[in-house]
């Protein structure tokens, strides 16, 4: 079985939820080091200590991924500690939901900047490192909302654009042995989802052939697979991990 032994990764938005589960799965898979980029410094430090008590294989970094200078500094810190980067997972994302006719420019910009422009910043810093050594794995987190969702014009636009970015980077960097894929989650059992009224949750479950929400670790497993050499022949794809909701 392939694993991540000897590999170094950068994961964004990993203070809790899906991102924290991705880091946990990477550590379980033998990753030599994971740089954890997160807006909330206290949260990411606590998460790193929980997942890696000695904090020898994690590097928690406070980073606003919508800020290019902070991203450059964060990647520089990761390279200084690890020497290289083999895997990049762009997971950071926010929502600022509103019907489009009521949506403000600030709501639009904040979502596009965190969800999409952040990937421009991270990929610009990491791809040259991967191209220089002829190896790399990039996984971008999209969403089923990329296909459209009421009240989420900004979020849907960002997640659809992520897929276009993914496919383009896969074409450009394939000759350098760099795979670039996306994962589009459906309903994930995070704290945000659990806060939704139970009757609405039950209605949503009926839309899913598997009749349940995903555990965050199930999504982390998909990301892990795409980050290992078991997926060496897969690039330029978007995997809809939605329990069959889009069938």
HULIN-V449551 format. One record per backbone hydrogen bond with DSSP energy under -0.5 kcal/mol. CO is the residue of the C=O (numbers start at 1). NH is the residue of the N-H. Records with the same first field share a line. If there is no record, write none. Layout:
BEGIN
CO: NH  NH
END
This chain:
BEGIN
4: 7  32
7: 32  33
8: 86  87
9: 35
10: 89
11: 37
16: 19  20
17: 21
18: 22
19: 23
20: 24
21: 25
22: 26
23: 27
24: 28
25: 29
26: 31
27: 30
29: 4
30: 6
33: 9
34: 36  59
35: 11  37
36: 38  61
37: 13  14
38: 63
39: 41
40: 44
41: 45
42: 46
43: 47
44: 48
45: 49
46: 50
47: 51
48: 52
52: 55
57: 34
59: 36
61: 38  63
63: 65
64: 67
66: 68
67: 71
68: 72
69: 73
70: 74
71: 75
72: 76
73: 77
74: 78
75: 79
76: 80
77: 81
78: 82
79: 83
86: 137
87: 10
88: 90  139
89: 12  91
90: 141
98: 153
99: 102  103
100: 103
104: 108
105: 109
106: 110
107: 111
108: 112
109: 113
110: 114
111: 115
112: 116  117
113: 118
116: 119  120
117: 121
118: 122
119: 123
120: 124
121: 125
122: 126
123: 127
126: 129  130
127: 131
128: 132
129: 133
130: 134  135
131: 134
136: 179
137: 88
138: 181
139: 90
140: 142  183
142: 185
143: 146
144: 147
145: 148
149: 152
151: 98
152: 156
153: 157
154: 158
155: 159
156: 160
157: 161
158: 162
159: 163
160: 164
161: 165
162: 166
163: 167
164: 168
165: 169
166: 170
167: 171
168: 172
169: 173
170: 174
173: 176  178
174: 177
177: 136  179
179: 138
180: 236
181: 140
182: 239
183: 142  185
184: 241
185: 144
186: 188
187: 214
188: 190
190: 194
191: 195
193: 196
197: 200  201
198: 202
199: 203
200: 204
201: 205
202: 206
204: 207
205: 208
207: 209
208: 211
214: 189
215: 218  219
216: 220
217: 221
218: 222
219: 223
220: 224
221: 225
222: 226
223: 227
224: 227  228
225: 228  231
228: 231
229: 232
231: 234
233: 235
237: 182
238: 240
239: 184  241
240: 242
241: 186
242: 245
243: 210
244: 247
END
